[in-house]
């Protein structure tokens, strides 16, 4: 049976660092690329990963330099080892800053809510993104495309930089939006399809992949609807959704929500979670 290492001093030091920086648990977690729940456990004394200790040491450098060495020591580096490696690390950082230009990028942490269990937030580092494209750094996160439904525009493994504060569908018309379909919805769809001949055909010979799940990006569009259950006759009805390509090359429109008038929501497809507006994306070098 594995044991969880805890330390009252660790909890006090992390809480002291957060308080000194003037951050609540959510903001502190974003700085570390972690969740607020993880911060809560750390402040109770549960030991984080080595990567997190390094991030804590970096955060402590300016206002609590005494804690910087302490955090490094927690991953097995004593003072003599620190004296040997710090100049090397410092040189590497300066070379990196010289290449990208100081102040031109901001570190963007990975998004917690779409981790599938195959990946650990502690193993995903913050990624640099042009500061000029990030209006709200505290609510900007990145996610990896895991759903190939929008190929060839977005491939599995592409990086989406997302402003998580922008999730109001009525304000995102024409924008590129990151969406997440949890795995359980694919399983539910498969079970329903297997109950009817037409469902089996939709799965096996179907157009786009009705069982698609994961993270993807799409451009939202608003289209008029002639009628909808529960709607008033004198109100304008609209449907917000996106288009995907069939396997035969034609388009299929998928709805996320229907609205009456300016803001009354009539229906919502709960299998799609709106993660936020896509600020930009990056494609990894697949030649490696």
C-alpha positions as CSV (number, residue, x, y, z in Angstrom):
1,X,0.0,0.0,0.0
2,X,1.4,3.4,-0.9
3,X,1.5,6.2,1.6
4,X,1.1,9.9,1.1
5,X,3.9,12.1,2.4
6,X,2.6,15.0,4.5
7,X,4.4,17.8,6.4
8,X,3.0,20.5,8.6
9,X,5.9,22.7,7.6
10,X,5.2,22.2,3.9
11,X,1.6,23.3,4.4
12,X,2.7,26.4,6.3
13,X,5.3,27.3,3.8
14,X,2.9,27.0,0.8
15,X,0.2,28.9,2.6
16,X,2.7,31.6,3.5
17,X,3.9,31.9,-0.1
18,X,0.3,32.2,-1.4
19,X,-0.6,34.8,1.2
20,X,2.6,36.8,0.5
21,X,1.7,36.9,-3.2
22,X,-1.8,38.0,-2.4
23,X,-3.5,35.2,-4.3
24,X,-6.6,33.2,-3.6
25,X,-6.5,29.4,-4.1
26,X,-7.8,29.6,-7.6
27,X,-5.3,32.2,-8.8
28,X,-2.4,30.5,-7.0
29,X,-3.4,27.2,-8.6
30,X,-3.4,28.8,-12.1
31,X,0.2,30.0,-11.4
32,X,1.2,26.4,-10.7
33,X,-0.8,24.8,-13.5
34,X,-2.9,22.9,-10.9
35,X,-6.3,22.9,-9.4
36,X,-7.6,24.7,-6.3
37,X,-8.3,21.3,-4.8
38,X,-4.6,20.4,-5.1
39,X,-3.6,23.7,-3.5
40,X,-6.0,22.8,-0.6
41,X,-4.3,19.5,-0.1
42,X,-0.8,21.0,-0.3
43,X,-1.6,23.5,2.4
44,X,-2.7,20.6,4.6
45,X,0.7,19.2,4.2
46,X,0.4,16.7,1.3
47,X,3.6,16.7,-0.8
48,X,3.2,17.8,-4.5
49,X,5.2,16.6,-7.4
50,X,8.8,17.5,-8.1
51,X,7.6,19.8,-11.0
52,X,5.4,21.7,-8.6
53,X,8.2,22.1,-6.1
54,X,10.2,23.8,-8.9
55,X,7.3,26.1,-9.7
56,X,6.9,27.0,-6.0
57,X,10.6,27.8,-5.8
58,X,10.3,30.1,-8.8
59,X,7.3,31.9,-7.4
60,X,9.2,32.4,-4.1
61,X,12.3,33.9,-5.6
62,X,11.3,37.6,-5.5
63,X,9.4,38.0,-2.2
64,X,10.5,35.0,-0.1
65,X,14.0,34.0,-1.3
66,X,14.6,31.9,1.8
67,X,11.8,29.6,0.8
68,X,13.3,29.1,-2.7
69,X,16.1,27.0,-1.4
70,X,13.7,25.2,0.9
71,X,11.4,24.1,-1.9
72,X,14.4,22.9,-4.0
73,X,15.7,20.9,-1.0
74,X,12.4,19.0,-0.9
75,X,13.2,17.3,-4.2
76,X,16.6,16.2,-3.0
77,X,18.9,19.1,-3.9
78,X,21.0,20.2,-1.0
79,X,22.7,23.6,-0.9
80,X,25.9,22.4,-2.5
81,X,24.0,20.9,-5.4
82,X,22.0,24.1,-5.8
83,X,25.2,26.2,-6.0
84,X,26.3,24.0,-8.8
85,X,23.1,24.0,-10.9
86,X,21.6,27.4,-10.4
87,X,24.2,29.2,-12.6
88,X,23.4,26.7,-15.4
89,X,19.7,27.2,-15.0
90,X,20.1,31.0,-14.9
91,X,22.1,30.9,-18.1
92,X,19.5,28.8,-19.9
93,X,16.7,31.1,-18.9
94,X,18.6,34.2,-20.0
95,X,19.3,32.6,-23.4
96,X,15.7,31.7,-23.8
97,X,14.6,35.2,-22.9
98,X,17.1,36.6,-25.4
99,X,15.5,34.5,-28.2
100,X,11.9,35.4,-27.6
101,X,12.2,38.9,-26.3
102,X,11.4,39.7,-22.7
103,X,7.7,40.5,-22.1
104,X,6.6,39.2,-25.5
105,X,5.0,35.9,-24.2
106,X,3.0,34.8,-21.2
107,X,3.0,31.3,-19.7
108,X,-0.3,29.5,-20.2
109,X,-1.2,26.6,-17.9
110,X,-3.0,23.4,-19.0
111,X,-6.7,23.1,-18.5
112,X,-7.7,20.8,-15.6
113,X,-11.3,20.0,-16.5
114,X,-10.4,18.1,-19.8
115,X,-7.6,15.9,-18.5
116,X,-8.7,12.3,-19.2
117,X,-6.6,10.4,-16.7
118,X,-4.1,9.4,-19.4
119,X,-2.3,12.7,-18.6
120,X,-1.3,14.4,-15.4
121,X,-1.5,18.2,-15.1
122,X,1.9,18.0,-13.3
123,X,3.4,16.5,-16.4
124,X,2.1,19.2,-18.7
125,X,4.2,22.4,-18.5
126,X,2.9,25.9,-19.0
127,X,3.4,27.0,-22.7
128,X,4.5,30.4,-23.9
129,X,1.9,32.3,-26.0
130,X,2.2,35.9,-27.4
131,X,1.1,38.4,-24.7
132,X,-0.5,40.6,-27.3
133,X,-3.1,37.9,-28.0
134,X,-4.0,37.3,-24.3
135,X,-6.3,40.0,-23.0
136,X,-6.9,38.1,-19.7
137,X,-3.9,36.0,-18.6
138,X,-5.6,34.7,-15.4
139,X,-8.4,33.0,-17.4
140,X,-6.3,31.7,-20.3
141,X,-5.5,28.0,-20.4
142,X,-4.5,25.5,-23.1
143,X,-5.9,22.1,-24.0
144,X,-4.8,19.5,-26.5
145,X,-7.2,18.5,-29.3
146,X,-8.3,14.9,-28.6
147,X,-11.3,14.6,-30.9
148,X,-10.5,14.3,-34.7
149,X,-14.0,15.3,-35.7
150,X,-12.8,18.6,-37.2
151,X,-10.0,17.1,-39.3
152,X,-8.2,18.2,-41.4
153,X,-8.3,21.7,-39.9
154,X,-7.6,20.5,-36.4
155,X,-5.7,17.3,-35.8
156,X,-5.3,15.3,-32.6
157,X,-2.4,16.8,-30.6
158,X,-2.9,20.4,-31.8
159,X,-2.7,23.0,-28.9
160,X,-5.7,25.3,-28.4
161,X,-5.1,28.5,-26.3
162,X,-8.5,29.3,-24.7
163,X,-10.0,32.3,-22.9
164,X,-12.1,30.4,-20.4
165,X,-14.0,33.6,-19.3
166,X,-15.8,33.7,-22.7
167,X,-18.5,31.0,-22.7
168,X,-21.7,33.0,-23.5
169,X,-22.9,31.5,-26.7
170,X,-24.8,34.5,-27.8
171,X,-21.6,36.6,-27.8
172,X,-19.6,34.0,-29.7
173,X,-21.2,34.0,-33.1
174,X,-18.6,33.6,-35.8
175,X,-15.9,32.9,-33.3
176,X,-13.7,29.9,-33.0
177,X,-14.7,28.1,-29.8
178,X,-13.2,25.2,-27.9
179,X,-15.7,22.4,-27.0
180,X,-15.5,19.3,-25.0
181,X,-17.6,16.2,-25.3
182,X,-17.1,13.9,-22.3
183,X,-16.4,10.2,-23.0
184,X,-19.6,9.0,-21.4
185,X,-21.7,10.7,-24.1
186,X,-20.0,8.6,-26.8
187,X,-20.9,5.5,-24.9
188,X,-24.5,6.5,-24.4
189,X,-24.8,7.3,-28.1
190,X,-23.3,4.0,-29.1
191,X,-25.8,2.2,-26.8
192,X,-28.7,4.0,-28.4
193,X,-27.5,3.4,-31.9
194,X,-27.1,-0.3,-31.3
195,X,-30.9,-0.6,-30.6
196,X,-32.1,0.2,-34.1
197,X,-31.1,-0.6,-37.7
198,X,-30.9,3.0,-38.6
199,X,-28.7,3.7,-35.6
200,X,-26.3,0.8,-36.5
201,X,-26.1,2.3,-40.1
202,X,-25.3,5.7,-38.7
203,X,-22.5,4.3,-36.7
204,X,-21.0,2.0,-39.3
205,X,-21.8,3.7,-42.6
206,X,-22.6,7.1,-41.1
207,X,-21.6,10.4,-42.1
208,X,-19.5,12.2,-39.5
209,X,-18.5,10.2,-36.4
210,X,-21.6,10.3,-34.2
211,X,-19.6,8.8,-31.3
212,X,-17.0,11.5,-31.3
213,X,-15.7,12.6,-27.8
214,X,-12.9,14.8,-26.5
215,X,-11.7,18.3,-27.1
216,X,-12.1,20.0,-30.5
217,X,-12.6,23.5,-31.9
218,X,-15.3,24.9,-34.2
219,X,-16.7,28.1,-35.5
220,X,-20.1,28.9,-34.1
221,X,-22.9,30.2,-36.3
222,X,-26.4,31.3,-35.7
223,X,-29.2,30.2,-37.9
224,X,-33.0,30.9,-37.8
225,X,-35.5,28.3,-36.6
226,X,-39.1,28.3,-37.8
227,X,-40.6,26.7,-34.7
228,X,-39.5,25.3,-31.4
229,X,-41.5,23.7,-28.5
230,X,-42.3,26.2,-25.8
231,X,-41.5,29.3,-27.9
232,X,-43.7,32.3,-28.4
233,X,-44.9,32.9,-32.0
234,X,-43.9,36.5,-32.1
235,X,-40.3,36.0,-31.0
236,X,-37.3,35.4,-33.2
237,X,-36.0,31.8,-32.8
238,X,-32.4,31.0,-33.5
239,X,-30.2,27.9,-33.2
240,X,-26.5,28.1,-32.3
241,X,-24.2,25.4,-33.5
242,X,-21.4,24.4,-35.8
243,X,-20.8,22.4,-39.0
244,X,-18.7,19.3,-39.4
245,X,-17.7,17.4,-42.6
246,X,-19.3,14.2,-43.4
247,X,-17.1,11.3,-44.4
248,X,-18.4,11.8,-47.9
249,X,-17.3,15.5,-47.9
250,X,-20.7,17.3,-47.4
251,X,-21.5,19.3,-44.3
252,X,-23.6,18.4,-41.2
253,X,-25.0,21.0,-38.8
254,X,-24.9,20.2,-35.1
255,X,-26.9,22.3,-32.6
256,X,-25.6,23.3,-29.2
257,X,-28.5,25.5,-28.0
258,X,-31.7,27.2,-29.2
259,X,-32.7,30.7,-28.1
260,X,-35.9,32.8,-28.2
261,X,-35.5,36.5,-28.6
262,X,-32.3,38.0,-27.3
263,X,-31.5,35.8,-24.4
264,X,-34.1,33.2,-23.4
265,X,-32.6,29.8,-23.8
266,X,-35.0,27.1,-24.9
267,X,-32.8,24.1,-25.1
268,X,-29.2,23.0,-24.7
269,X,-27.3,20.0,-25.9
270,X,-25.6,19.1,-22.7
271,X,-23.2,16.7,-24.3
272,X,-21.2,19.7,-25.5
273,X,-19.3,21.7,-22.8
274,X,-18.2,25.2,-24.0
275,X,-14.6,25.7,-22.8
276,X,-14.1,29.2,-24.1
277,X,-13.0,31.3,-27.1
278,X,-10.0,30.1,-28.9
279,X,-7.3,32.8,-29.0
280,X,-5.0,30.8,-31.2
281,X,-3.6,27.4,-31.8
282,X,-0.4,25.6,-32.5
283,X,0.5,22.5,-34.5
284,X,3.3,20.3,-33.2
285,X,6.1,19.3,-35.5
286,X,4.9,15.8,-36.6
287,X,8.0,15.1,-38.5
288,X,9.8,14.1,-35.3
